[in-house]
Structure formats: structure tokens, C-alpha cells
Amino acid sequence: MSLILIAPNVKQVLVTVCLSIVIILFGYMMMIRAVVRFTLTATHLQQHLYKGGWVTQWCNIEKIGRCVYTDNDGWQHPLPWVGIKLKNYSPYLESICPRIITEILFNQRSLLYLGAKQQNHIEHFEDMVLDSKSFTTSQGEQFEGLQAMLANRMQYQRGYYDYDIFIPENDLDRPVEEFIGLARRYLAAGKHYS
């Protein structure tokens, strides 16, 4: 109401109101894009992002835990990532959307670098980041393109951390240890559904 009283004309009031609405809507859209959600059910674990997501069945998960870095003195330091080790890459690779693959490859470069540094493989880091050669699973299924890049990255990460999928701590709605505990309970219960 005070805007109407201090504005010199109606046109300026309308422009100001419209601009305010646009700014509020833009802010709301940016907040929605940043939201990451997880669904844990009796049969699967699923991550929901603005651009898409991924899903994996509990029967395809070998273990879930906190990702750690071992320094040169043998001390282990927890990293802000939850790790998931899969039994078979194919169902995960087939469920994930290409835009999310690109985001994962980009966001996990630092984790790959740290693993390469830990194992003294820094000279191969650039080749690992851009590794797009085709990937063949132990069941003979072949993947190309982004799926192959992700599978190759998962293989490198497994060698460094013994996990394939990594969830950043800041994507969780609860403390890391609490999420891991909850996921492990679902994993234990999910074995009855496989």
C-alpha cells in the first residue's frame, strides 16, 4: 500500500510489482533446483535431483559406509561422502539419466584426484578423468559414451575407496552417520525382498 502512495504514477507501481514477482519466482526456482531428495523403500534406494536421478535395488548393494582418506602416515580421515558399493553396475547405469552422469563426473573430480594422490597415481589423473573407452561388465554387457565414462570412473573409485557411488554429505537431510545407519537397516531388511 505504501508503494502506491510514494510512487509517482500507476505505471511505476505495476512495473515494481511485476519485477518483484519475477524476482521471487526466480529465487523459488533456484531453491527447487538445489533440493536433493532420497527415497528409501523396502526394495530400493533412489536419489531425486532437479535434472533427474538414479535408483538401485537393495539386492544390488554390497555395502554402504563413510568414505575415508588414508594419509601417508596411515591415518584415516573421514571424507564428506557416503559410499555405496554395487554388486553389478548395469542396473545403476541403465537407471541414471545422462544429465546426472555429467553432473556426477564433474562433481566427483576432487574425490578422484584425492584417491589418485593417495595411491600415487597423480600422473594418470588426467587420463582417468577423461576415460571414455567402452566399458564391458562381467556379464558381457557393453556401455558407450557417458555411461562408459561413469562406469570407468566407478571402477577407479572402487580401486581407491572400495565404493562405486558417492553421495555428498551436504545432499543429506540428516547427519552422515545417521543416514548410513538408516540405509544399512534398509539394506539388511531389503535382502529379504530379493
Secondary structure, DSSP 8 states (H G I E B T S, - for coil): -HHHHHSSSHHHHHHHHHHHHHHHHHHHHHHHHH--EEEE-SSEEEEEETTEEEEEEGGGEEEEEEEEEE-TTS-EEEEEEEEEEES-HHHHHHHS-HHHHHHHHHHTHHHHHHHHHHTT-GGGHHHHHT--S-EE-TTS-EE-HHHHHHHHHHHHHHHHHS-SEEEEGGG-SS-HHHHHHHHHHHHHHHGGG-
